Amino acid sequence: MLQPLAVLFLIPLLQAAATDHRNDYDVQLYRLDLEVQPETKLISGRVGMEFHVTADSMSRVDLDIGKALKAEQAWILDQPLEKGWAGRKLQFEQAAGSLQIQLAQPAKKGERLAIAIRYSGSPRGRGFSGFHWAKTPSGKPWINTSCQGPGAQSWWPCKASFFHPEDKPDRGMLIEYTVPKGLTAVANGRLLGSKKSKDGKWTTWSWRHEYPLCTYSVTLNVAPYLHRKIPLKVKGTGLDSFEYWVLPENIEKADLQFKDVPEMLAIYSKAFGPFPFPKSKFALVETNFWGMEHSTAVAYGSSYPKWLQKHGKRDPHGSRNKFYDYILIHESAHEWWGNGVSARTWGDFWIHEGFGTYAEGVYLEATRGRKEADRWFRTIRGMAMGPQARLFRGKNVDSGQAYSGVIYYKGAWVLNTLRTFVDDDEVWWKTIRDFNMAFRYKNAETADFQAILEKNTGKEWKQFFDEWVYQPGVPKLTGTITATKEGIVVDLDNAQRTGRVYHLPLDITWLEGRKEKKTRLWLGPGETKKVIPTQRKAKEVHLPTLDRILCGRRIEIS
C-alpha cells in the first residue's frame, strides 16, 4: 500500500494519463483528398478537419491514425476548409495509433479552427474488413473500404467513431479521389463533377455529403464501374431517383435485382420517415466484399439472388437470401438506423444493428404479410436466446468491445417483443417513426427511445427496458394450460435466474360455442396459478402472440 502523501502525489498523474484530448473539440467538417495508386497499393493525400474548441483551453489536437499510415506534415489553415489548403506548419507526433498536433498557441473555448494533415500509407484488409485492393474478373483494379471493424482511422486520420461515435461532423464531408484513367471513384454524397489531369493519366472525382455521418460510414470505391440512375416515382421517400455503380459484367444482374429498390425505399420511408439524405443520393455500389452500410453509397457484394434463381444457379448466400436479398435489405436499412440515427455511445450499438435487423421484418411484413415475418423471426430466434446475452453493451466501451451478434438478433427480437407488449400498432409505428425523426442526424441512446414510447403510450416502460435491454438472458415459461368445465386453468412457472426478473403478457384465445373470446394475463416471476372462468368448456385454446415474445417455453395445452 502507498503512503498517503504518495497517493496524493500520484492522483493528478493518473488523471492526466487518463485524459482523452479528443473530448476537447467538436468536429464540424472533414475534407478528404486522396490519390489512389492501384499498382503500388498506396494512398496519399490530405485530410482537413474544421472544429470548435469545447475545452476551456486547448493546446493540442489529438486524432486517431492507423499503423499502416504515416503522417508527413501538419498545418493550421488560414481560411475555412472549403476555401483551400494554405496555412502555417505545426509540430506533431505520431505514436501508438495517435496523432498529436501541437497548436502554435492555446485556443480558447468557442474558437473555430481548421487543421490539415498530409499522409500516405498502404492500408490492407483482412476478410470482411479493411481496405481491399482487388481485381475485377477482367483484371482491372477494384478497390473498396469496409472499416466498421478496424475503424476509419485505419485508412484516414480522424476523430474516429470507433472511439467517439457522438462526434459526427455537423456539416459532413468534402471528398476528392484521384484515380488512374478509365476508373470511377464513388464516395458518399452527390457527385460534384470529375476532372482529368493535364497528362490525361488521372481523373479526380469530387463529392459532397452535407449531412453528419459516422466516420466508419465514409467510403472509397474504385473500379471500371457502369452507372445507372433510375427515376423514382414513389411518393413519401424524398427522392426522385436512385443510382447504382456495378462492374460491367454484372449490369444485367443488377438491373434485375435492383428492381426491388423502389418498393424497399417506400416501405422504409413509410415506417421510419422519408429517406434521410435526399441532397446526396441513395446508391448501391458493387464491392469485392459482402456488404456495408456506407452512407448514401451502400456497399453491395452479394450474389444477385434473383438473377441466380431465374437462371437456375446455386446461390452461395442462399441461407441468408431465403426470404429476400439480405445485403440489399439490411444494409439499406442502416440509412435510417446507424446513418440517420446513431448511437451516442457504443453501449447502445443496438440502435444501429438491432433496429436495422428489425427493419428486415418490417420489409417482409409489408411485402409478404405478418405471418411470413413471424416465420422469419423464428429463424433468428435461437441467435437471440443466449443466457448471458445482454443487449446493452456496457459503459465506456469502444466499437470493437461492443460489437456482437446479440445486438442484431436480440435487438430485433426485443423490438418485436415490445410491439406485442404495446398491443397497439398505430401507437407502435408512430413511436418508431417519431424516434427516427426526432434524432435524425443526431446521436441517441436507449433512454431516448423509451421516452418517446412513454409519451406516445402514456405509460411507464422502465420495467421493460430494465429487463429486456439492460439485463442478460430471456425468461423461460413451463407448465400447463388446461380447459375444464369450470374454466381455463393456468399453471405456469416463469423461471428466473438469480438476480434476474422478467414480466411478460400471455394472450389466450378460445372458443365457447361459436364465440371467440380472449384475455391477457400478466406473468410475474415465479409461479402463476389462475382459473379463467368460462360458461362452458373452452375449445381451441391458443396462445396467439407468445411466438412474438422472446422467451423459452415448454407449455402443454389440453
Disulfide bonds with the S-S distance in Angstrom:
none
